[in-house]
Amino acid sequence: MSPSATPRPSVLFVCVHNAGRSQMAAAFLTHLAGDRIEVRSAGSAPADAINPAVVEAMKEVGIDISAETPKILTVEAVQASDVVITMGCGDTCPVFPGKRYLDWQLDDPAGQGVEAVRPIRDAIETRVQALVSDVVPG
């Protein structure tokens, strides 16, 4: 890192992976933020529980989530992060003192067809792009 560079905050995104909106948000964060945001799951679903419409809608924008295996949430991962963003977690994600928590919810497309999922996907992509620029500039 050069002396003039601003250190990036350590950002952890925690989702419940079997919620459609969380799957899409996690996929967009991984795609858009790369290693700048670590994505972990507070719960996971078997591959056959993934909404096929969510998989199809994401493939339309070049992201394949059908074989995604998220890292699982650990206490150490939360403690090592400066910012913790939660989505769809409810009480599953414990609150640790001294952390900056952001939480946001959108409609969950679980059980909906691809036509209904597309606008939700696009709203999530827009939100994730804004989140990436707000939390991890540059």
Salt bridges, closest charged atoms under 4 A:
GLU38 OE2 - ARG40 NE 2.84
GLU38 OE2 - LYS71 NZ 3.66
GLU60 OE2 - ARG118 NH2 2.81
GLU60 OE1 - ARG121 NH1 3.01
GLU68 OE2 - HIS17 NE2 3.93
ASP108 OD2 - ARG21 NH1 2.99
ASP122 OD1 - ARG121 NE 2.92
